[in-house]
Amino acid sequence: METKQVIRRLILARFTPHGWYGSAKSEQGRRDLEEKHGAKSIHVTAKYLPEKYAKPLRKARDEMRAYWNANTLPWQDGGWRVLPVDRCQRVMDKMAEMIAGSWRLATQAIIMHYDEIKAAAQADLNGLFDARRFPARDYIEECYRAEISRAPVTLPDDVRIEGMDKVALDEIKKEVAATNAEQMRGALLALLGRLSDMLAEIVDRMNQDPKKTRYNSLITRTVRPVLESAAALNITHDPKLAELIDSMKGTLGDIHAETLKASKGARATVKKYAQEFAEKVTDAMAEVERMVL
């Protein structure tokens, strides 16, 4: 499929969570350490937000970011990523669900308990509490938001600059086309890299002590989500890549934690398959590197 055809099926998107996470540099703490120990070039961070509020906030943010990154591919600087247009609404709906769920619960808890949090910070930090570092109530009420921006991917034919001569405009269009081709190559390599990392983790887990290994988390949090999103993010609709992913899903997507825990032979078989798939992924990455886009 031509680069232009691929790009017409994609949409640019950027996820940006905003908010206060409760840490700030402490100048007083830095000075105290310098005076007491003669330390130089150090930074001291004061935690103004108690862990019982900070932990759910970080967890909600990290879960949203993990889902977002798993269902999009890197494209350009500034946090912009791409995903297929026909998958966009599904991903946006899931993000909206997460924003309205754990993210909202965590942020509302901080807003509702503002006075308690401030009093706790004053007591816990004692002389290191700096009122200038603690946000005002109205800021806290407004700062927590999770934004998703969307935009079309620019194609050479989209470039129109009034007053520019045709030769210069054609040069810019060539640059846009070349940039799109390299960004598409980078996105494909990122997808294959994700598969490579998954396979390496499988091999590593198969080598570990089964009594101490959590196979269920490997299957439900890594293998199945990666394979599901990889199938959807085959942005070039490459039949060879689609066949490789389907083969992985058929072989590795149905493994069971109980079987791996109980059977050395099953672990050896899964390890063998993962290593074989890893070789194929490496070959696919080399092919993408050589690809003329």
C-alpha positions as CSV (number, residue, x, y, z in Angstrom):
1,M,0.0,0.0,0.0
2,E,1.3,3.5,-0.9
3,T,2.3,5.9,1.9
4,K,-0.4,8.3,0.9
5,Q,-3.1,5.6,1.1
6,V,-1.9,4.5,4.5
7,I,-1.8,8.0,5.9
8,R,-5.3,8.8,4.7
9,R,-6.4,6.0,7.1
10,L,-4.7,7.5,10.1
11,I,-5.4,10.3,12.6
12,L,-2.9,12.2,14.7
13,A,-3.8,12.3,18.4
14,R,-2.1,13.5,21.6
15,F,-3.0,12.7,25.2
16,T,-2.0,15.2,27.9
17,P,-2.9,14.7,31.6
18,H,-2.6,18.0,33.6
19,G,-2.5,18.4,37.3
20,W,-0.5,18.9,40.5
21,Y,1.2,15.7,41.8
22,G,2.4,17.2,45.1
23,S,6.2,17.4,44.8
24,A,8.3,20.6,44.7
25,K,11.9,21.6,45.1
26,S,12.8,22.6,48.7
27,E,15.3,25.4,48.8
28,Q,15.4,25.2,52.6
29,G,16.1,21.5,52.5
30,R,18.9,22.1,50.0
31,R,20.4,24.8,52.2
32,D,20.2,22.6,55.3
33,L,22.0,19.8,53.6
34,E,24.7,22.1,52.3
35,E,25.3,23.6,55.7
36,K,25.2,20.2,57.6
37,H,27.2,18.1,55.2
38,G,28.9,20.5,52.8
39,A,27.0,18.9,49.9
40,K,27.0,20.8,46.6
41,S,24.9,20.5,43.4
42,I,22.0,18.7,45.0
43,H,18.3,18.9,44.8
44,V,15.8,18.3,47.6
45,T,12.2,17.5,46.8
46,A,9.4,18.0,49.4
47,K,6.3,16.0,49.1
48,Y,3.2,18.1,49.8
49,L,0.7,15.5,48.8
50,P,0.2,12.5,51.2
51,E,0.8,9.2,49.5
52,K,-2.8,8.1,50.1
53,Y,-3.8,10.8,47.6
54,A,-0.8,10.8,45.4
55,K,-0.7,7.0,44.7
56,P,-4.2,6.7,43.2
57,L,-3.6,9.8,41.2
58,R,-0.3,8.4,39.7
59,K,-2.0,5.0,39.2
60,A,-4.9,6.5,37.2
61,R,-2.5,8.6,35.1
62,D,-0.2,5.8,34.4
63,E,-3.0,3.4,33.5
64,M,-4.4,5.9,31.0
65,R,-1.0,6.6,29.5
66,A,-0.3,2.8,29.3
67,Y,-3.6,2.2,27.5
68,W,-3.0,5.2,25.2
69,N,0.5,4.2,24.2
70,A,-0.5,0.5,23.7
71,N,-3.2,1.5,21.2
72,T,-1.4,4.2,19.3
73,L,2.0,4.4,17.5
74,P,4.6,7.2,17.8
75,W,4.6,9.6,14.9
76,Q,6.2,13.0,15.6
77,D,7.6,15.2,18.4
78,G,5.4,16.9,21.0
79,G,3.7,13.6,22.0
80,W,1.7,13.2,18.8
81,R,0.9,9.6,17.9
82,V,-1.2,7.9,15.3
83,L,-4.0,5.4,15.2
84,P,-6.3,4.1,12.5
85,V,-9.4,6.2,11.9
86,D,-11.6,3.1,12.1
87,R,-10.2,2.3,15.6
88,C,-10.3,5.9,16.9
89,Q,-13.8,6.0,18.4
90,R,-13.2,2.8,20.3
91,V,-10.0,4.1,21.8
92,M,-11.6,7.5,22.6
93,D,-14.5,5.8,24.4
94,K,-12.2,3.8,26.5
95,M,-10.1,6.8,27.4
96,A,-13.3,8.7,28.3
97,E,-14.3,5.9,30.6
98,M,-10.9,5.9,32.4
99,I,-11.0,9.7,32.7
100,A,-14.5,9.6,34.2
101,G,-13.5,6.7,36.4
102,S,-10.3,6.3,38.4
103,W,-8.8,9.7,37.2
104,R,-11.9,11.6,38.4
105,L,-12.1,9.7,41.7
106,A,-8.5,10.5,42.4
107,T,-8.6,14.1,41.5
108,Q,-11.9,14.8,43.3
109,A,-10.5,13.3,46.5
110,I,-7.7,15.8,46.4
111,I,-10.1,18.7,45.8
112,M,-12.5,17.6,48.5
113,H,-9.8,17.2,51.1
114,Y,-7.8,20.3,50.2
115,D,-7.7,21.7,53.8
116,E,-6.8,18.3,55.3
117,I,-4.0,17.8,52.7
118,K,-2.6,21.3,53.4
119,A,-2.6,20.8,57.2
120,A,-0.9,17.4,56.8
121,A,1.8,18.9,54.6
122,Q,2.4,21.7,57.2
123,A,2.7,19.1,60.0
124,D,4.8,16.6,58.1
125,L,7.2,19.0,56.5
126,N,7.5,21.2,59.5
127,G,10.2,23.8,58.8
128,L,10.4,22.7,55.2
129,F,6.8,23.7,54.4
130,D,6.8,26.6,51.9
131,A,3.4,28.2,51.4
132,R,4.5,29.5,48.1
133,R,4.9,25.9,46.8
134,F,1.4,24.8,47.9
135,P,-1.2,25.6,45.3
136,A,-4.2,27.8,46.0
137,R,-7.6,26.1,46.3
138,D,-8.9,27.7,43.1
139,Y,-5.8,26.3,41.2
140,I,-6.4,22.8,42.5
141,E,-10.0,22.9,41.5
142,E,-9.1,23.8,37.9
143,C,-5.8,22.1,37.3
144,Y,-6.8,18.5,36.9
145,R,-7.8,17.7,33.4
146,A,-7.0,15.1,30.8
147,E,-7.0,16.4,27.3
148,I,-7.0,14.5,24.0
149,S,-6.2,16.5,20.9
150,R,-6.8,15.2,17.3
151,A,-5.6,16.4,13.9
152,P,-5.3,15.0,10.4
153,V,-1.9,13.9,9.2
154,T,-0.6,16.4,6.7
155,L,-0.1,15.1,3.1
156,P,1.9,16.8,0.4
157,D,-1.2,17.7,-1.5
158,D,-2.5,19.5,1.7
159,V,0.3,22.0,1.5
160,R,-0.8,25.3,0.0
161,I,1.1,28.5,0.6
162,E,-0.2,31.6,-1.2
163,G,2.3,33.6,-3.1
164,M,5.0,30.9,-3.1
165,D,6.4,29.9,-6.5
166,K,5.8,26.3,-7.7
167,V,9.4,25.2,-7.5
168,A,9.7,26.1,-3.8
169,L,6.3,24.7,-3.0
170,D,7.2,21.4,-4.7
171,E,10.3,21.2,-2.6
172,I,8.2,21.6,0.6
173,K,5.8,18.9,-0.6
174,K,8.8,16.6,-1.2
175,E,10.0,17.2,2.3
176,V,6.5,16.5,3.7
177,A,6.3,13.2,1.7
178,A,9.8,12.2,2.9
179,T,9.0,13.0,6.5
180,N,5.7,11.0,6.3
181,A,7.6,8.0,4.9
182,E,10.2,8.0,7.7
183,Q,7.5,8.5,10.4
184,M,5.6,5.6,8.9
185,R,8.8,3.5,9.0
186,G,9.3,4.5,12.6
187,A,5.7,3.6,13.6
188,L,6.1,0.2,12.0
189,L,9.4,-0.4,13.8
190,A,7.8,0.6,17.1
191,L,5.0,-1.9,16.5
192,L,7.5,-4.7,15.8
193,G,9.6,-3.6,18.7
194,R,6.6,-4.0,20.9
195,L,6.2,-7.5,19.7
196,S,9.9,-8.2,20.2
197,D,9.7,-7.0,23.8
198,M,6.7,-9.1,24.5
199,L,8.4,-12.2,23.1
200,A,11.6,-11.5,25.1
201,E,9.5,-11.2,28.3
202,I,7.8,-14.6,27.5
203,V,11.2,-16.2,27.1
204,D,12.4,-14.6,30.4
205,R,9.4,-15.8,32.3
206,M,9.7,-19.3,31.0
207,N,13.2,-19.4,32.4
208,Q,12.1,-18.3,35.9
209,D,11.2,-20.5,38.9
210,P,7.5,-21.4,38.2
211,K,6.8,-21.2,41.9
212,K,7.7,-17.5,41.9
213,T,6.4,-16.5,38.5
214,R,3.1,-14.9,37.9
215,Y,2.0,-16.3,34.5
216,N,-1.5,-14.9,34.7
217,S,-0.2,-11.3,34.7
218,L,2.1,-12.2,31.8
219,I,-0.9,-13.5,29.8
220,T,-3.6,-10.9,30.7
221,R,-1.4,-7.8,31.0
222,T,1.2,-8.4,28.3
223,V,0.6,-11.1,25.8
224,R,-3.1,-10.7,25.0
225,P,-3.3,-6.9,25.0
226,V,-0.1,-6.6,22.9
227,L,-1.4,-9.1,20.3
228,E,-4.8,-7.5,20.2
229,S,-3.5,-4.0,19.7
230,A,-0.8,-5.2,17.2
231,A,-3.4,-6.6,14.9
232,A,-5.3,-3.3,14.9
233,L,-2.1,-1.2,14.5
234,N,-0.9,-3.0,11.3
235,I,-1.3,0.4,9.6
236,T,-0.1,-0.8,6.2
237,H,-2.3,-3.8,6.2
238,D,0.7,-5.9,5.4
239,P,-0.5,-9.5,4.9
240,K,2.8,-11.0,6.1
241,L,2.6,-9.1,9.3
242,A,-1.0,-9.9,9.7
243,E,-0.3,-13.6,9.2
244,L,2.6,-13.4,11.8
245,I,0.4,-11.7,14.4
246,D,-2.5,-14.2,13.8
247,S,0.0,-17.1,14.2
248,M,1.2,-15.6,17.5
249,K,-2.4,-15.2,18.7
250,G,-3.2,-18.8,17.8
251,T,-0.1,-20.1,19.5
252,L,0.6,-17.8,22.4
253,G,-2.8,-16.1,22.9
254,D,-4.4,-19.3,24.3
255,I,-1.7,-20.4,26.8
256,H,-3.0,-20.9,30.3
257,A,-1.3,-19.9,33.5
258,E,-2.2,-23.2,35.3
259,T,-0.6,-25.2,32.5
260,L,2.6,-23.2,32.6
261,K,2.8,-23.5,36.3
262,A,2.4,-27.2,36.3
263,S,4.2,-28.4,33.2
264,K,7.9,-28.0,32.5
265,G,7.2,-29.3,29.0
266,A,4.6,-26.6,28.3
267,R,7.0,-23.9,29.4
268,A,9.7,-25.3,27.1
269,T,7.3,-25.4,24.2
270,V,6.1,-21.8,24.8
271,K,9.7,-20.7,25.1
272,K,10.6,-22.4,21.8
273,Y,7.6,-20.8,20.0
274,A,8.5,-17.3,21.4
275,Q,12.1,-17.7,20.2
276,E,11.0,-18.7,16.7
277,F,8.6,-15.8,16.5
278,A,11.3,-13.5,17.8
279,E,13.5,-14.4,14.8
280,K,10.6,-13.7,12.4
281,V,10.0,-10.3,14.1
282,T,13.7,-9.5,13.7
283,D,13.5,-10.4,10.0
284,A,10.4,-8.2,9.6
285,M,12.2,-5.3,11.3
286,A,15.1,-5.6,8.8
287,E,12.6,-5.7,6.0
288,V,11.0,-2.5,7.2
289,E,14.4,-0.8,7.4
290,R,15.1,-1.7,3.8
291,M,11.6,-0.8,2.6
292,V,11.2,2.0,0.0
293,L,8.3,4.1,1.1
